[in-house]
Amino acid sequence: MSRYLRITDIIRPIGNKRSIASNDAPFIGVNVQQVKIGPKEHTIKFDMKTNTPEEMENLKHELAGVLNVSEPAKIVYGDEPDKYYLGYPVDDITPDNITRWFQRSEFKIFIADGVAHSSTYREFNDVKIDSGKLVIDVDNRGTTHALPIITVNHKSTNGYIGLVNSVSAFELGNKEGYVTDPRLRSESLLNYRGDKVSAGLSSGRRNQAVLNDTSQALDGTLGIVNVWNRPHMHITGIGKGNGNHAASLTWDIPADSFGNRGSLNEYFWWRQVFRVGRYDQLGFIKIMFSDEQGRFLYGVESIKRETGAKCEYNFLVTNGQGGFKLVNQWEFEAEENQATNPFDPPRGWSDLERRDDVVQVFWFGGYHKFRVPEIAGKKSAKIHIALGTFGNREWPTHMYIDGFEYRKDMVSGNRAVPNRFSAGTEVVINSEDDTVQVNGIDSVSDVVDGSNWLSIPPGRSSIECYLSSFSGDKPSIKIQFEERWL
């Protein structure tokens, strides 16, 4: 703000506005119904100095633009470098015209949430086992409740997470899993997430993919590149000449623990990046499934086929006659913009879930279900991933596969091992914005009705974590939170 003004004083009241709701007591005094802690309001006093009256008026217009916000702005004061506030400028600003080139005034900052936030997160990950439950001790040095972000990384299968402390209780999933038939279970058959993507590259068969069409020659090569501190699968070379070109990998879906191959009930999770370096780059990523006879069943493609930023995300299925049909199409822009590109580098998580002839497609934070009669009763046998381009056009600078996992559901057996959260699954429970993510995908529907989002009282306290009875190796748990002060 020093470009526009010189701050002369900051008035920060002690604590917050408080109000008490009450009604008359039978004999003496009142009955207190509620004590409410209100927002904060800071007053910023300042001077403005320029060389000419014209410069002063222009400076006032610029300052008005800076203060014109519709979302709370982050505010840091020099005498509180370890804290920040979230506030809005309110009321009018009427300066005292000491001279035309020197003016003095003040403005007010409305702190709606009523707290100062710590500029860094405290972290606790020391997990103790006590009578079958996991216990994490935490220390909140603020003066009001903190809102934690809890990350649970599973080392074995689990269907339930229960979190309890002295002021709140939160439940996610089902203690004994989602499967009601004790003879049914889920099994993770392929897991190449994160750093395992290199192993996925090595294990896949090259350029044998069954895709939705044969418009591309499978003549490219794939390799590993490290960007943003993680490995990605990407194109290292591609064929030349007219027509489309691609590099692909194919994996057989392994037999389950009972020796059965193929599936009508399956779940596929992956992470991808799709971002161009120039608008004239073209290319596509295809995630496809084929049946035991080598025929295309269903899949999705992320595709950029024209100059500009516009891209398509298409859900494709077999038409039952050797071709394919487009079931649904969404659009995104291959730029570094989280509002228009779900496949930007910090995110890119996606999944597909099949229940025989019903396929659920994840798109931009929501799920969409489609009935596909053409695939009813046809078991998936192979998974195919292809990255390609159009003719001799350069492919997108950042067109990557970061990893994937295949899970077979409804596996017939004689024991129940429900695993809503399979080994390797990361669950993030965020009390700051009331969200749950499972492997990066929004999953608030898993929250049990009646749960309270966890908060941590001031001082030392403990959080207890409960898991399904069948859960084996205990997960790692990380608790992070901003401390807050009234």
N, C-alpha and C positions, 0 to 999 in steps of 0.2 A: 504493500500500500504506500510505500515511501515515495513512489513516483507521483502520487496524487496529493498527499497530505503529510503533515507532521503530527503524530499523536502526542498530545500534551498530558493526557490523563486517561486512565481506564478505571471505571468504577464497577467492581464486582461485589455484590452483596454477599454476606455470609449465609451459606445455605440456600434454601429455596422458599418460595411462597408456600404457606401451609394453610389449609382450610379444614374446619371440623364441622361435620354434619351431626346434628343432635336433635333430640326431642325432649319435651318436658318430663322431668322425673316426678313421681307421685308427691313427694313432700319437699325436698330440698335439691336445688341444682338442676342438672339436666343429665340425660343418658346420651353418651357419645355413641353415635352410630358408625362413623367413619372418620379417619384422619387421612387426608389426601395431601401428598407432596406435589406441588405444582412445578411449573417451568422456572427457568432462570431468565434474567434480563440484565444484560451488561450495557453500560453507557460508555461510548468512546468519544472523548473530546479531542478536537484537532484544530490545527491552523492550515490555511492554504495560502501560498504565496507565489505570485508570478511577476513578470516584468511589466505587463500591460493589461488593461481591462479586457481586451480581446482574448488574451491567453487565459485569463481567469475564467471567462465564460466557457471557453472550449474545455478547460480542465474540469469544470463542474459537469459538463455533459459526459465526459469520459468517466468520471467517478460514478455518475448515475447509471451508466452501462455496467460498470463493475458490480454495483450493488443490486442490479436487477437479476435476481436469481429465483428460480421456482423450486429448487431442491436445496436442502441445507448445505451450507458451505463449511469446509473444514477450517477452523480458526485456531491458530497457535499464537500464544503470547510469549514475548521474549523472557519474561520472568517465570514462565512455567514451561520450559522446553520439553519436559517429559509428559506433557498432557496436551489434549486438544479438545475443542468443543465443536458441536455441529449446530449452526445457527443461521437465522434469516435476519437481514436488516428489516426493521419495521418503522412505521411512522414517517412523517416528512422530515426533511433536513433543511432548516431555515438558517442561513448564515447571518452573522453580524457583519455588516459592511463597515469595517473599520476604515478601510480605503478601498478603492476599486480594485487594487492589485493585492490586497491583503485582507483575508476574511477568516472568521473564526466561527466554529459551530460544533455540533455533536450529533451522533446518531446512536440508535439503540439496536442491540443484537438480541433476538428472541431465541433462547435455547430450549427448543420444544421438549427434548428428552430430559432436561433438567440436570444433566450430569457432565462432569469432565471425564474424558476417557484417557487411559494410559496410551502413550504413543507406541508401545510395544506390547506383545502378548506374553503373558506368563505361561509356562509350559510345565506339566507334570506327567510323568510316564512310569513312575515306580509302582508296579502292581504287586500287591501282596495277596496271598490266598488265605482265607479265613473261613473255616467250616463250609467249604465248597463254593463260597462266593469270592469274587475278586474285589479288592478294596484299594482305592487310590486316595491318599491323603493330599489335600490341597490347602493353600494359604492365600486368602483374598485380603490384601492389605488396603483395599478401598473402604469407603464408608457406606456403600450400599451393595445390593446383590449384583453379582457378575453373571453374564450370560455366556456359558461355555460352548466351545466347538469341540466335540468328542469324536475322535477317529479310532475306529476299531478295525484292525487288520487280522483276519481270520487265518489260523494255521490248520484248522480242521473244520469239518462240516458243522453247521449250526443253524438253528431256525428261529432263535429268539434272543433279544437283547433287552434286559430290564435294568434301568438305572434308578437308584434311590439315594436320596440324602435327607437331611433333617427337614427340608422345606418343600420337596417336590418328588414326584415319581413319574417315570416315563417308561413306556413299553413299546417294543418294535417287534413285529413278527408274531410267531405262535410258539409256545413253549415246546410243543411236540411236533412242530412242523405243519405245513399246509396240506400234506397228503393224508386223506382220510382212510384210504385203503391201506392196511398195514403191509400188503404185499407189493406196494409200489414205492419206488425211490427215484432219486435223481443222481446222475453220475457225470462228473466232468471228465470228458474223454480226450479233449485236446486243450492245452493251456499254454499259449505263447504270448502272455501279457507282459508288458514292460520290457525288462532286459532279456526276456526269453524270445523276443521277436527274431533274434539271430538264429536260434534253434529252429524256429518255424520256417525260416528261409531255407535252411539246410535240409529239412525233412520233406518239404513239398516237392512234387514232381513238376518239372519245368515245362511250360508251354504245351500242356495237354488239357487245358480248361474246356469245359462245356459251358458256353455262355448263352445268353438269350438269342443271339444270332451269330452268323459267321462273317460279319462285315469287317472284321479285323484279322490280319495275319498275325499269328502268334510267333513272333520272330525276335523278341526283345530279351533283355537280361535284367535281373534285379540284383540289388546289393543293399548294403547297410550304410547309412550316413548318420552322423551324430550332430544334431542341432538342438538348441534349447536344453542341453544337458540330458538328452535321452536319445536312444537309437531309434531309427526309422527305416522301414523297408521302402526303397525307391527305385526308379528306373535308372539303370547305368548305361544302357544302350538300346537302340531300337532299329528296326529295319528301315530301309529307304524306299522311295518310290510312291506311286499313286496308291490310294486306298488307305485304310486305317491300319495301324500297327499297335501291338500290345505285347507285354510280357506277363506271363501268368504262372501261378502255382496251384497245384491240386493236392488235396489231402483226402485219403479214404477215411470215412468215419469209423473209428475202431469198434471192435466188438465190446459190448458191455461186460460187466463182471460175471454174467451168466452165459456168455458166449454168443449172445444174439447180436446180429448186425442190422443196420438200418433203423430208421425211426420215423414215426408219425408225429412224435411229440418232442420238440427240441427247442433249444435256446442258443442264440449266437450273439456274443458281445464282441465289439471291436472298437478301436480308436483310430481315427484317421485325421489327416490335415489336408486341406484343399485351399491353397492360397496362391494367387499368381504374383509374379514379379513384374509382368507387363500385361497390358490388356489384350495383346494379340496372341497370347499363349492359349492353346487349346489342349484338352485332354479329358480323361475319364478314369474313374475307379469303379470296378464292378465286383460285387459280392454275390455269388450265385450258388445254388444247390441243384444237384442232378440226382436222378433215381438210379436204381440198380441196373437198368438197361442203358444207362448213359444218356438219358434224355433230360433236357432242361426242365426244372420244376418251378422255381421262383427265385427272386433276388432283388437287389436294389443297385442302382448306379448313380454316382455323382458325376455329372458330365457338363463340360463347358464346350460349346460347339460354335460360338461366335465371338467376335471381337467385342471387348467391353468387360464388365464385371459379372454379368448375368450368368447363372448356372442353374441346372435342374437337378433335383433329387427324385428319381423315378422308382416306383415299385412296379416290378414286372413279374408276370406269371406266364406259364405255358398256355397256349390256346387249345391244347389237346390235339393239334393237327401238325405238329412239327415246328410251329412258329411260336410267337409270343404275343402278348397284349399288354398294353399299359393300363394298370389299375388306378394309379393315382400319381399326380405330379406336384411337387412343391418347388419353390424357387428360392435361391439364396445368391449372395454376391461373394465372390472369391477375393475379398479384401480383408484387411485387418480391422474388422468392425464387429464386435460381439453382438450388436443389435441385428445384423443382417447375415452373419456367417457363423453357423453352428460348428463349423469345422476349422475354426481359427486355432492357432497353436496351443493356447491354454486349455482348450476343451477338446472337442472332436469325438466324444463318446457316443456310441449308438448301439442299438440292439434290434434283433428280430426274435419273435417267439412264435412257434407253430404248434397248433393243436389240431392235427389232421388237416381239415380243409379250412381252418381259420388261422390267419396269419396276423400277428400284431406288429406294427411298425412304429418305431420311436422316431419322432421328429420334433426338434426344437422345444423340448421340455414336455411334450405330450405324447400320448399313445393313441394309435388309430388301428381299429380292427377291421379286417376285410375277409369276407367269405369267398373261398376260391374252390368251387366244385371240381375244377379240372385236376386238382392234386389230391382229392379225397382217396384215401387208401393206398397212395403211392409213397413208399418209404424213401427218405433221403439216404443217399449212399456216399456222396462225395461233396466236398466244399471246394469252391474255386474262387480265387482272387486274381483279378487282372488289372493292370495299370497300362494305359495306352494313350495314343494321340492320333490326330487326323493328318494323313498324308505326311508331308515333310515339315509340318508346323511344329514349333517348339512346344514341349509340354510344360505345364505349370511348374514354377520354380519350387514350390513346396507342395508336392502331391505325394503323400506318404501314408503307409499303414504302420501304426505304432504297436500293434499287437492284437491278439484276439483269443477268445475262449469259446469252445463248443461244449454244451451240456446236453446230455440226453435225459429227458424226463419220462416219468411213468414207466420206469424199468421194472419188469416183472421179476419178483424174487420172493423169498420167504422171510425177509426181515425188513424192518422199517428204518430207513436212515434218511429222513427228510432233510433237505439241505437248501433252505431258502438262501443261506449264505454259505457257499461252498468254500473249500480251502483256497486262500488267496484273495477272497473277496474283501474289498475295503468299504466300510460303512462310515459315513460322515453325518453325525447328528448335530445340526447347527441351531442353537437356541437364539442366536443373534437375529436370524431372519426366518426362523421356524421352518426349516427345510431338512429333508433327509435325502442323501444321495447314496446309491449303491453302485460302486464302480463308476462314479461320475454321472450317473443318470438319476434324475429326480424320482423319488420313491416314497413320497409322503403318504401314499395310500397304505403303506405297511404299518403306519402308526396305529396302535390300539386305541379304540375309543375310550375317552376318559383320561387319557394321559395328560400330564402337565409338562410343558417344556422345562427342562432342568434350569435351575438358577443356583448360584453359590453364595451363601451368606457371608458377610464380613468375618474375618478371622480364620482360624484353623478349623477345618471340617473334613469329613470323609465322604466319598461317593462309592456306593456298593454297586457292583455289576453282576447280574445273573444271566446264565446261558441255558440252553436246552440241556436236558439231562443226558442226552447221548453225545454231547460235544466232547471231543477228545482233548488234544493239545489246546491250552488256553491262548486266546488271542493277545496280541500286543495292543495296548490302549494308550492313547495320547489325549490329554485334556489341555486345551488352550483357552485363555480368556483375557479380555481387557479388564483391568481394574477400573472401577468407576467411583467418582467422588461427588458428593452433594455440594 
